[in-house]
Amino acid sequence: MGIVSNITDKYQSCIDECNRCAQACYECFRACLSESNVEDRINCISTLIECAKMCELSSMLMSIDAKSSKEHCKLCADVCARCAKECNMFPDDHCTKCADECRRCTNECMQMNNM
């Protein structure tokens, strides 16, 4: 399933989920900025960016088969779980969908520690 080799095949589902989660966080970030209560969302907005960047870094580390991939994915899972909790504080569709994506990424990253 790798693009140029199969060395990262064992990580592919986690790479894909991290990429999806990062995209969801960026989309939710943009949508939150347009909400009327943006002041109430400052912590959530900050967490969205942290989560997106953690997911991007996890994806990159897995793509190069880095030795720290598993440890980083554990940290990424923690940030994704925190992001899901923040997003759940708001009833908007974009927040609900982002929280769902963050939970899926949390689960996928936790599976990395079982490899």
C-alpha positions in Angstrom: 0.0 0.0 0.0 3.0 2.3 0.2 3.5 4.7 -2.7 7.1 3.9 -3.6 7.8 0.9 -1.3 6.1 -1.5 1.0 8.2 -0.8 4.1 5.5 1.2 5.8 2.5 -1.0 4.9 2.2 -2.0 8.5 1.5 1.7 9.3 -0.7 2.5 6.4 -4.1 2.6 8.1 -2.7 4.8 10.9 -1.0 7.1 8.3 -4.3 7.4 6.5 -6.2 8.2 9.7 -3.7 10.7 10.9 -3.9 12.5 7.5 -7.8 12.5 7.7 -7.7 13.8 11.2 -5.4 16.6 10.4 -7.6 17.6 7.5 -10.7 17.4 9.7 -9.0 19.6 12.4 -8.0 22.2 9.8 -11.5 22.3 8.4 -13.1 22.6 11.8 -10.6 25.3 12.7 -11.7 27.4 9.8 -15.4 26.8 10.5 -15.0 27.7 14.2 -13.4 31.0 13.2 -16.7 31.9 11.4 -18.9 31.1 14.4 -20.5 33.9 16.3 -19.1 32.6 19.7 -15.5 32.4 18.5 -14.3 33.8 21.8 -15.8 30.7 23.6 -13.8 28.5 21.2 -10.3 29.8 21.8 -9.1 26.7 23.7 -10.8 24.4 21.1 -9.3 26.3 18.2 -5.8 26.0 19.8 -6.3 22.3 20.4 -7.4 21.8 16.8 -4.1 23.2 15.5 -2.1 21.2 18.0 -3.9 18.0 17.0 -3.5 18.7 13.2 0.2 19.2 13.6 0.7 16.1 15.8 -1.2 14.0 13.2 1.0 15.4 10.4 4.1 14.7 12.3 2.9 11.1 13.2 2.2 10.5 9.5 5.6 11.7 8.5 7.4 9.6 11.2 5.5 6.5 10.1 6.2 7.2 6.5 10.0 7.2 7.2 9.6 4.1 9.5 11.2 6.2 12.3 12.1 4.4 15.5 10.1 6.9 17.5 6.8 6.3 15.5 5.1 4.2 18.2 6.0 6.6 21.0 4.9 9.6 19.0 1.6 7.9 18.0 0.9 7.4 21.7 1.3 11.1 22.3 -0.7 11.8 19.2 -3.5 9.6 20.5 -3.6 11.7 23.7 -3.8 14.9 21.8 -6.5 13.6 19.5 -8.5 12.4 22.6 -8.2 15.9 24.1 -9.3 17.5 20.8 -12.3 15.2 20.6 -13.3 16.3 24.1 -12.9 20.0 23.2 -14.9 19.6 20.0 -17.7 17.8 21.8 -18.3 21.0 23.8 -19.9 22.6 20.7 -23.0 21.3 19.0 -22.1 22.3 15.5 -22.0 19.7 12.8 -18.4 20.4 11.9 -17.3 20.0 15.6 -19.3 16.7 15.9 -17.7 15.3 12.7 -14.2 16.5 13.8 -14.7 14.9 17.3 -15.6 11.6 15.6 -12.5 11.8 13.3 -10.3 12.5 16.3 -11.7 9.5 18.2 -11.0 7.3 15.2 -7.4 8.6 15.0 -7.0 8.1 18.8 -8.0 4.4 18.3 -5.8 3.9 15.3 -2.8 5.5 17.0 -3.4 3.4 20.1 -3.2 0.3 17.9 0.3 1.3 17.0 1.4 0.5 20.5 0.1 -3.1 20.0 2.4 -3.7 17.0 
